[in-house]
Amino acid sequence: MSDRQGKESSLNQTLLAIDAGTGSVRAVLFDTEGNQLGVEQREWEHPSDPRFPGSMNFDWATDWSLACDCIRGVLKKTGVSPEEIAAVSTTCMREGILLYDRDGKEIWACANVDSRSTDEVAALVRDNPELEKELYLESGEAYALGALPRLLWVKNKLPDVYEKAARLGMFNDWLIYRLTGVMAVEPSNGSTTGLFDLKKRGWDPSIAERVGIRTDIFPPVAECGTRIAEVNAQGAADTGLAAGTPVVVGGGDSQLGCVGVGVVSPGQAAIFGGSFWQYEFNTADGRTDPKCRVRVNCHAVPGVWQFEALAFNPGLVMRWFRDGFCQREAEIAEKTGEDVYDLMNREAARVPAGCNGMLCTFSDVMNFTCWKHASPTFTNFSIDPKLHNRYTFYRAILENTALVTLGHVDLVREATGHMPAEVVFAGGASKSPLWCQILADVLGLPVRVPVVREATALGAAILAGVGVGIYPDAAEGAARCVRWDKTYTPDPDNHRIYTEEAAVWRQVYAAQLALCDRKLTKNMWIAPGLG
């Protein structure tokens, strides 16, 4: 640690994380022990352009204004002086991209699940059916979420914008650019573009050449946790931060979530349960899955990579069931002040493991280069209300998500040859003790739940501290900041039931996919180019 860094870390003991999520942006202040001092949040939207089906635009002018509101708001709410902030770092939803012109002005941007590039994916597959697998083995990415088809879409549909583009960036790096005027991309989010060499943790222009994309739009790469610049005069005027405040390179939301729950070393694993569920397994190299089934990214910890498997919509399915079928519980909750989910969990806990034989299909186990989900279905239930009622259906959703996660753990084990000794479970779903226990029972592994369940911002704060020498590295920062709530151990009898159920569920899901392939039912989601 330099003398200057030591002086700053001794005088200023507050860390600021700016977190640009899919549905909102927030600024969160922490002390150096990981205690949250305050948060300010603004919801934002990513409107679709009616001319382009599947589009999900990013409004950089409005969204920067909202981010600035959050920063000013959290300073006012907490009474923390801007001079007390030791460092700032950023995190964001991944896959969203921005294009800048030669003057550094934003000229085009799309958010994370933009799906306007179906035609481009179809053309890529038609022209070279093996190319996606070849690129995956190097980059860890498939067409489904990467930047390649989106950049081709800009080239084909907005040629003027394409010609003006001088730099490609991600949203967390955009926040830093707005604060400092310095532009660079970091590996954890940059690797989600599909334009990175995973092992080298940097751009590979040859990938762009192979798909017909320009190779002159890639900014420098800076590792996560690196002090990259200071807040400049314009950044200070916009946000209320002090000019000269150190700014540290952050990372993608899932990777920083792992930092925020202490999953920073090879062999560790985490599950984040929200609108989507993510299974993250750390490895010591950038090798990918020979069968191209699962995503691989750079971790936000230098020298560590992650296998990542995604389950679509568990949180949204829960919200749908709550709003569509739990009106009685909602009325009780309004009178008592309890949470609707807590009321449902209490009743669902009385339903035996396996839901008396009932299964449901929503998200499928990940298959990255042929990714599709069956039509939502509940099956194998009786008309006996004592055996199958709304609490049974509710528990079946919990069990279904855990079965998908088991599929992901098995998939990663097949690809890497390794299983975690335990998993960390964080995010909104981890607030449910019932879901935590079902997850432990299905996986047959201990499930540890941290006190701070929304860990992404804490991960960004830890990296901010690393960048100015408050912590020697992410592992030490996490050890200092992460606290544990409870560990759930598997019930052996329930684990046996779920192991048998998992084999049946796989076959039922395959049958449901076959119905979609025959166009008798509609896929819940299907990757661009597969429809």
Secondary structure, DSSP 4 states (H G I P E B T S, - for coil): --HHHHHHHHH--EEEEEEE-SSEEEEEEEETTS-EEEEEEEE---PPPTTSTT--B--HHHHHHHHHHHHHHHHHHHT--GGGEEEEEEEE-SS-EEEE-TTS-EEEEE-TT--TTHHHHHHHHHH-TTHHHHHHHHHS--TTTSSHHHHHHHHHH-HHHHHH--EEEEHHHHHHHHHHS---B-HHHHGGGT-EETTTTEE-HHHHHHHT--SS-PPPB--TT-EEEE--HHHHHHH-PPTT-EEEEEEEHHHHHHHHTT--STT-EEEEESSSEEEEEEESS----TT--SEEEE-SSTT-EEEEEEE--HHHHHHHHHHHH-HHHHHHHHHH---HHHHHHHHHTTSPTTGGG-EEESSPPP-TTS-EEPPPEEES--S-TTTSSHHHHHHHHHHHHHHHHHHHHHHHHHHHS---S-EEEESGGGG-HHHHHHHHHHHTS-EEEES--S-HHHHHHHHHHHHTTSSSSHHHHHHHH--EEEEEPPPHHHHHHHHHHHHHHHHHHHHHHHHHHTTSS--SEE-TT--
